[in-house]
Structure formats: C-alpha cells, structure tokens
Amino acid sequence: MKAVQNEQFTEWLAIARQVGWGAGEILLKAEHGDLAIQDVAGEPVTIADTAANTYILEQLQTQLQDYPFAYLTEETFKTQPDQSRLAADSVWVIDPLDGTRDFIQKNGEYAVHIALVQAHRPVLAVVVRPAVGRLYFAVVGQGAFVEEKSGAIAPLQVSQRDQLADLIVVTSRSHRNDRFNHLMQQFPCQRQKPVGSLGGKFAAIADQVADVYVSLSGKSAPKDWDLAAPELILTEAGGQLTHFDGTSLLYNQPDVTQWGGLLASNGRRHQDLCAVASEILAAIEN
C-alpha cells in the first residue's frame, strides 16, 4: 500500500470508531440474553463473540473495500490461511470480545479491540468498553483520546507517578499462576488493582487509575488481538509496552502469540521495572 495520507487515517479512524460503537451495542444487548456458551480449546466462546466478529468484519470489509487490507481476528484466524495476512502491507487485528469470562460473569469489564497494523506495528486503534460507555482511540503520532457515549472527547495522559511503592499494578482475576504470584510477591510495586480484559487494563493505565501491567508466558500468554489496539492507546497516552529486555512487540507474524515477559507502564520507571522483573524471575527459576 502506498504511503498513507493523514486524510486516509482520519477516514479509517472514523469508520473504526463507528464500527466499535456498533459492536459494543451488540455485546450490550447479547449480555442480557442466552449466551450459548461453548468451550473452544479450553476457553469459553459465546454467541456474542461470533455476532460481534461478523459485524465488525462485514462493516470494515464493506466500507473499506477499495483498500487491499487483510484481517486477523480471534474468531477466524484458525480457519484463514496465514499467507494473505502475512503478505499484506496493512492488516486489521480484531478482538470482538476481549474478556469473555468477564462478559459471562456480567461484571462489565470486557472490551472490543480494533487495530490497524502496518510493518508489524499498530498505527491506528480503537478500544471500546461498552458497559461504561467509553471508546478509546489513537493514531500513531497523534495522541490518544477517550470518547463518551454523549460524544464528548478528551485527551488521555498517563499518570506522573514515579515512586515504585506508589505505582499501582493492574492484574487479572482469572489468569494467574504460581510463577506470576511469586513475581508479584517480590515486585517493588505492591499496590494492586484487579481489572478484567486487557483493553480494560490498558485503559486503566491511560486513565491514570493504574500504572503497571505485567504478563508472563504461559497458557494464557496474550495474542496479537489482545494487545495491538491497547498498546497504541497506551503509548499515545505517554506510556510504554515492551518485552522485559526493552524490545518492542511485533504483530502479524506467523506466530500470533506474544511470548515472553511483557511489561506495560506509565513510562516513568519502565526500564527499572523491566530489570527488576527479569531479576526476580531469574531467581525464581534457578
């Protein structure tokens, strides 16, 4: 795809926001009906996952049919050949329902993720939290913003907290194992806030409600669709997301799992936190 003009990003973002709100409405309505829960490879999938996924794909493909985009979604990647997305310059990476367990529990902590990835990095992102009526959006180099259901829009900026003891770690309620618990017991940031869905966790950091998120490889290692959209929201709000060694995440590769230790933060003590996490894990595993 030729160099993208700002007007095109503006057009694509407007479409992604409209589609994000629409998918959120589907989830809100489905939440009050029969979820038709199925077990797929040990993870729950509901009728809402499928309905939102179909809606997002149909809307994007119809409205963006003049562009040679590829699509990578949680619900369809296993049935679609990798060649088309790997050969594409631009790929939409989509999670129609991030936080299915939270959706099933009806705690409101689920999200919709829509990201555009170019050269293995996110360049446009939308994260919708339907239950709270908030849509987060960003374009690379243009900052991050939050839109309320009323239409009001405000810029996002991560917190300025920089004392390790003051930093708040946003954690999962369900995806925790002994290795992660051992890390957290020795981590210099002991203030924790449980939040469902990765979209919700990264939104919490962008909203200054929390400051740090840590992920370790394992059964629940995040996939591209879990992180592509939330990462851009976070980084455009002034935060950081890297592997423990400081390298950036790469998306739309043959393996869509983001292995290894990952750390997101408000950026104030990012390198220190990555170093400490690496040291603690090395001690635990030796």
N, C-alpha and C positions, 0 to 999 in steps of 0.2 A: 504494500500500500504506500502511495506517495506521502510525502511529508504532510502532516495534518495541520490544517489551519485552525486558529482559535475558534472561528465560527463553527467549524465542524464539531469541535469538542462541546461547544455550547449547545448545539443541536442534539448531540448524542446524550449529553447530561440531562437535558430537558426530557428526553424520551425515557431515559433510565429512571429518573425521578417519578415520572407518571406511572411507569410500569411497577416501580417499587411500591408506591402507594396502593396500586390496584392489587398486587399480590398480598399486601398486608390486609386488605379488606377481605380477600378470600380466606385468609387464615383466621381472622376475627370471627367470620361467620361460621367457619368449619369447627371452631373451638367449642361451639355450643351444640354440635350435632354428634352423630355417630362417627368416631374417628377411624373405624375399621382398621385397628392396629394389627400390623403384621411384623413378624421377626425376619429380618433380612441380614444374614451373616452376623447374627448376634446383636444387631442394632434395630430398634423399633422404627417402623415406617408407617405413616398414616395416610389416609386418603387425601389429607390436606397437603402433604409433601408433593404428591403426584399432581394434584389440581393446580397448585401454585407454580410448579415446574412447567406444566403445559402452558399455563397462561403467560408466563414470562417468555418462554421460547417463542410462542406464537406471536406475541406482541413485538418482540425485538426483531424477529426474522421478517415480519411483515413490514414494519416501519423502517427497517434498515436493509431492505432487500437490494438496494443499489450498491451496497458495500460488501466486499468479499470477506466477511467475518466468519470465524469458526466459533464453536460453542463447546464449553466444557461445564457440565453440571453434575452435581452429586447423583442425581436420579438416573442419568442416561450414559455416563461415561463408560460403563462396563459393556454397553451394547453398541457403542460407536467406535469405529476404527480410530486409532491414535494418529494415523498418518495425516488426516485432514487438519487436525488442530496443530500438530507439530510443524506442519509446512506453512501454516498461516502466519501472516505478519501481525494480525490482531485477533485476539480471542476473548470472548466474553466468558468469564468464570463466575458461575452462579451457584448459590446455595438457596433453594427456595424456602427452606425452613431450617435455620440453624438453631439447635436447641430443641430437638424433637421431644426429648424426655421432659423438658420444662413445659413444652406445649401440652403434652399429655397430662402433666400434673396441674395444668391451668394456673401457673404462678405468674404468667405474663412475661417471663424472661426468655423470650425467643426472638429471632430476628430474620430478616431477609437480606441476603448479600448479592449484590450485582457489581462486578468489577470488569473493566476493560484492561487487558494485559497486552503490552507491546514489548518486544525484546525481553521477555521473561520478567517484566516488572509492571506493577499496576500503574495506570496513568489516569484512570477515572474510576470513581467508586461511589456506590450508594449502599447504605445500611439502614434498614427500616426496623424500628421497634414498634410494631403495630399496637400492642397493648397500652403503650404510654403515648401514642400519637406523635412520635418523633422520627424524622428522617434525617440522617447524616449524609452529607455528600462532599466530594472533593474532586478536584482536577489537579494533577501534578503541577506544582509551582504556583498554584493559585489560592492556597489556603483551604481550610476545612470549615464547614458551616453546618448548622442544625436548623431544620425547618419544622415548625409546629403544624399541627393539623389546621390551625387558623390561617396559615400562610406566612406567619411571621418567621423571619430568618435572622439568625445571629451567628457571628463568627465563633469558632472554637479555639481554645488555647489551653494547653495542658497546665498543670499546677507548677509553681516555682519551688515546691518543697525540695530541699536538698540534704536534709539531715537523715541519715539512714534509718534511725529509730523512728522518724516521723512518717516515713513512706508507707503507704497502705498497699498491701498486696491483694489483688483481686484473684479469687480462687474458685475452683469448681466444687459443686456439691457432690457430684457423682463420679467424675473421672480423677480419682486419687488412688495411688497405690503406696506400698511401704517405702519405696525409693523416694517418691515425692514427699511423703510425710517426714522422712528422715532429713531431707534437704530443708524443708520448711522449719523443722525444729532448730536447726543451726543457722538459719538465714538471719542476717542482721536486721531485717525488717519483720517485726513480729506482729504488726497490726494487720489483720486480715479481714477481707470483706467478700463473702460468697456471692457470686452473681452467675446466673445461668447464661449459656450461649457465649461464644467468642465475640460475636457482634456486640453483645451487652457488656462484656468485659472491657473491650477496647473503647467502647463508648463511655464507660465509667472513667477511664483514664483521660479521655478527651474532655469529659465534663468536669474534671478536677475532683471527682468523687474518690478516685483511687490513683495509684502512681506506677504500679509494677504488676506484670504478669509473667509467670514462668511456666514453660512447657517442657516435658521430658519425653524422649522417645518411648514408645511402648504400644500397648494395644490400642490406646486412644490417641496416638500421635495425630496431629491435625493434618488435613488435606488442603490442597490449593484453595478450594472453595470456602474453607473455614477462615482463611487468613488474608486472601488477596484484597478484598474490599476493606475489612477492618484495618489492615496495615496502612493503606493510603489515608484513611480518615485520621489515624493516629499521627502519622509522620507529617501530614499537612497541618496538624494542630500543634506541631512542635515536638512530638515525641519520637521514639526510636523503636525499631524491632529488628533484632539481629540474632544470628546464632551466638552461642556463648563465646566463640572466637572472634566475634565482631563482623563476620561476613554477612552480606545481605542474603535474603531469601530469593530464590529464583522460582518462577512459576511456569506452567505449561511445559513441563519436561516429561520424558517417558514415565517416570515415577512421580505420581501426584501427591505422595506423602511427604510431609516436611519433617524429616528425621532429625534427630539430634536435639541438644538443649537449645531452647529458644527463650529469649527474654525481651519483653516489651517494657518500656518505661517512659516517664516524662522527660527523659534525656539528661537530667541534671547529674545523675551519678551512674550513668549507664555502663560505662567501662568498668567501674569499680564493682558493680553488681554482677556483671558477667564473670569477672575474675573470681569473685567470692563463690559464686555458684559452681564454677569449674573446680575450685579447690575443695569445696565440701563434697562434691560428687566423687572426686578422685580419692578422697579419704574414705568415703563410704564403701567404695568398690574395691579397695585394696585390703 
